[in-house]
Amino acid sequence: MHNDVKIVANRIRTPDGTILESMHRHDYVTYVDKNGKEYMVDGGLDYLRRNVHEDAPAEELSPRIVTGK
């Protein structure tokens, strides 16, 4: 049996509470948070891509489902 992971939504919450969501492949969404750092999401339901700020991390809000094939 082979397991696949299906992305249900592609979003994060920045430290100031703003939710960023990428709706489709190559939908590159950016936002400058109140802390002055830029956050981004990309990939829609095809892949998850983010930037990382270890000193001010975003909260991951992308549910995924593991399916058996």
CYANA upper distance limits for C-alpha pairs under 8 A (distance plus 0.5 A):
  1 MET  CA     68 GLY  CA      6.92
  1 MET  CA     69 LYS  CA      6.45
  2 HIS  CA     68 GLY  CA      6.23
  2 HIS  CA     69 LYS  CA      5.65
  3 ASN  CA     66 VAL  CA      6.87
  3 ASN  CA     67 THR  CA      5.98
  3 ASN  CA     68 GLY  CA      4.95
  3 ASN  CA     69 LYS  CA      6.45
  4 ASP  CA     66 VAL  CA      6.11
  4 ASP  CA     67 THR  CA      5.75
  4 ASP  CA     68 GLY  CA      6.80
  4 ASP  CA     69 LYS  CA      7.63
  5 VAL  CA     64 ARG  CA      6.87
  5 VAL  CA     65 ILE  CA      6.07
  5 VAL  CA     66 VAL  CA      4.97
  5 VAL  CA     67 THR  CA      6.72
  6 LYS  CA     45 LEU  CA      8.28
  6 LYS  CA     64 ARG  CA      6.02
  6 LYS  CA     65 ILE  CA      5.63
  6 LYS  CA     66 VAL  CA      6.81
  6 LYS  CA     67 THR  CA      7.83
  7 ILE  CA     45 LEU  CA      5.79
  7 ILE  CA     46 ASP  CA      7.63
  7 ILE  CA     47 TYR  CA      8.07
  7 ILE  CA     62 SER  CA      7.66
  7 ILE  CA     63 PRO  CA      6.95
  7 ILE  CA     64 ARG  CA      5.09
  7 ILE  CA     65 ILE  CA      7.09
  8 VAL  CA     45 LEU  CA      7.04
  8 VAL  CA     62 SER  CA      7.39
  8 VAL  CA     63 PRO  CA      6.06
  8 VAL  CA     64 ARG  CA      6.01
  8 VAL  CA     65 ILE  CA      7.66
  9 ALA  CA     21 GLU  CA      8.17
  9 ALA  CA     23 MET  CA      8.33
  9 ALA  CA     44 GLY  CA      7.79
  9 ALA  CA     45 LEU  CA      6.80
  9 ALA  CA     61 LEU  CA      8.29
  9 ALA  CA     62 SER  CA      5.61
  9 ALA  CA     63 PRO  CA      6.51
  9 ALA  CA     64 ARG  CA      8.08
 10 ASN  CA     21 GLU  CA      6.11
 10 ASN  CA     22 SER  CA      6.08
 10 ASN  CA     23 MET  CA      7.64
 10 ASN  CA     41 VAL  CA      7.91
 10 ASN  CA     42 ASP  CA      8.22
 10 ASN  CA     43 GLY  CA      7.93
 10 ASN  CA     44 GLY  CA      6.23
 10 ASN  CA     45 LEU  CA      6.86
 10 ASN  CA     48 LEU  CA      7.08
 10 ASN  CA     61 LEU  CA      7.71
 10 ASN  CA     62 SER  CA      5.39
 10 ASN  CA     63 PRO  CA      8.23
 11 ARG  CA     19 ILE  CA      7.23
 11 ARG  CA     20 LEU  CA      5.86
 11 ARG  CA     21 GLU  CA      4.70
 11 ARG  CA     22 SER  CA      6.94
 11 ARG  CA     41 VAL  CA      7.29
 11 ARG  CA     60 GLU  CA      7.28
 11 ARG  CA     61 LEU  CA      5.77
 11 ARG  CA     62 SER  CA      5.83
 12 ILE  CA     19 ILE  CA      6.13
 12 ILE  CA     20 LEU  CA      5.97
 12 ILE  CA     21 GLU  CA      7.28
 12 ILE  CA     41 VAL  CA      7.95
 12 ILE  CA     58 ALA  CA      6.73
 12 ILE  CA     59 GLU  CA      5.99
 12 ILE  CA     60 GLU  CA      5.27
 12 ILE  CA     61 LEU  CA      5.48
 12 ILE  CA     62 SER  CA      7.51
 13 ARG  CA     17 GLY  CA      6.14
 13 ARG  CA     18 THR  CA      5.96
 13 ARG  CA     19 ILE  CA      4.88
 13 ARG  CA     20 LEU  CA      6.91
 13 ARG  CA     58 ALA  CA      6.06
 13 ARG  CA     59 GLU  CA      5.50
 13 ARG  CA     60 GLU  CA      7.18
 13 ARG  CA     61 LEU  CA      7.39
 14 THR  CA     18 THR  CA      5.82
 14 THR  CA     19 ILE  CA      6.91
 14 THR  CA     20 LEU  CA      8.24
 14 THR  CA     33 ASP  CA      7.28
 14 THR  CA     39 TYR  CA      7.73
 14 THR  CA     57 PRO  CA      7.93
 14 THR  CA     58 ALA  CA      5.12
 14 THR  CA     59 GLU  CA      6.96
 15 PRO  CA     33 ASP  CA      7.73
 15 PRO  CA     35 ASN  CA      8.37
 15 PRO  CA     56 ALA  CA      7.39
 15 PRO  CA     57 PRO  CA      7.58
 15 PRO  CA     58 ALA  CA      6.43
 15 PRO  CA     59 GLU  CA      8.18
 16 ASP  CA     33 ASP  CA      6.83
 16 ASP  CA     34 LYS  CA      6.68
 16 ASP  CA     35 ASN  CA      8.20
 18 THR  CA     33 ASP  CA      8.33
 20 LEU  CA     29 VAL  CA      7.37
 20 LEU  CA     30 THR  CA      8.09
 20 LEU  CA     31 TYR  CA      8.17
 20 LEU  CA     40 MET  CA      7.91
 20 LEU  CA     41 VAL  CA      7.26
 21 GLU  CA     29 VAL  CA      7.59
 21 GLU  CA     41 VAL  CA      7.12
 21 GLU  CA     44 GLY  CA      8.35
 22 SER  CA     27 ASP  CA      5.87
 22 SER  CA     28 TYR  CA      7.08
 22 SER  CA     29 VAL  CA      6.75
 22 SER  CA     41 VAL  CA      6.44
 22 SER  CA     42 ASP  CA      5.91
 22 SER  CA     43 GLY  CA      6.79
 22 SER  CA     44 GLY  CA      5.20
 22 SER  CA     45 LEU  CA      8.49
 23 MET  CA     27 ASP  CA      6.77
 23 MET  CA     43 GLY  CA      8.18
 23 MET  CA     44 GLY  CA      5.03
 23 MET  CA     45 LEU  CA      7.58
 24 HIS  CA     43 GLY  CA      6.64
 24 HIS  CA     44 GLY  CA      4.24
 24 HIS  CA     45 LEU  CA      6.70
 24 HIS  CA     46 ASP  CA      8.02
 25 ARG  CA     42 ASP  CA      7.63
 25 ARG  CA     43 GLY  CA      4.91
 25 ARG  CA     44 GLY  CA      5.19
 25 ARG  CA     45 LEU  CA      7.34
 25 ARG  CA     46 ASP  CA      6.52
 25 ARG  CA     47 TYR  CA      8.09
 26 HIS  CA     42 ASP  CA      6.48
 26 HIS  CA     43 GLY  CA      5.76
 26 HIS  CA     44 GLY  CA      7.54
 27 ASP  CA     41 VAL  CA      8.48
 27 ASP  CA     42 ASP  CA      5.98
 27 ASP  CA     43 GLY  CA      6.64
 27 ASP  CA     44 GLY  CA      6.91
 28 TYR  CA     40 MET  CA      7.48
 28 TYR  CA     41 VAL  CA      6.47
 28 TYR  CA     42 ASP  CA      4.99
 28 TYR  CA     43 GLY  CA      7.70
 29 VAL  CA     40 MET  CA      5.91
 29 VAL  CA     41 VAL  CA      5.90
 29 VAL  CA     42 ASP  CA      6.82
 30 THR  CA     38 GLU  CA      7.20
 30 THR  CA     39 TYR  CA      6.05
 30 THR  CA     40 MET  CA      4.79
 30 THR  CA     41 VAL  CA      7.25
 31 TYR  CA     38 GLU  CA      6.02
 31 TYR  CA     39 TYR  CA      5.85
 31 TYR  CA     40 MET  CA      6.99
 32 VAL  CA     36 GLY  CA      6.42
 32 VAL  CA     37 LYS  CA      6.02
 32 VAL  CA     38 GLU  CA      4.74
 32 VAL  CA     39 TYR  CA      6.79
 33 ASP  CA     37 LYS  CA      6.04
 33 ASP  CA     38 GLU  CA      6.65
 33 ASP  CA     39 TYR  CA      7.66
 39 TYR  CA     50 ARG  CA      7.99
 39 TYR  CA     51 ASN  CA      6.75
 39 TYR  CA     52 VAL  CA      8.29
 39 TYR  CA     58 ALA  CA      8.47
 40 MET  CA     49 ARG  CA      8.44
 40 MET  CA     50 ARG  CA      6.02
 40 MET  CA     51 ASN  CA      6.46
 41 VAL  CA     48 LEU  CA      7.80
 41 VAL  CA     49 ARG  CA      6.15
 41 VAL  CA     50 ARG  CA      5.39
 41 VAL  CA     51 ASN  CA      8.00
 42 ASP  CA     47 TYR  CA      8.04
 42 ASP  CA     48 LEU  CA      6.80
 42 ASP  CA     49 ARG  CA      5.60
 42 ASP  CA     50 ARG  CA      7.20
 43 GLY  CA     47 TYR  CA      5.18
 43 GLY  CA     48 LEU  CA      5.97
 43 GLY  CA     49 ARG  CA      6.74
 44 GLY  CA     48 LEU  CA      7.81
 52 VAL  CA     57 PRO  CA      7.16
 52 VAL  CA     58 ALA  CA      8.36
 53 HIS  CA     57 PRO  CA      5.73
 53 HIS  CA     58 ALA  CA      8.25
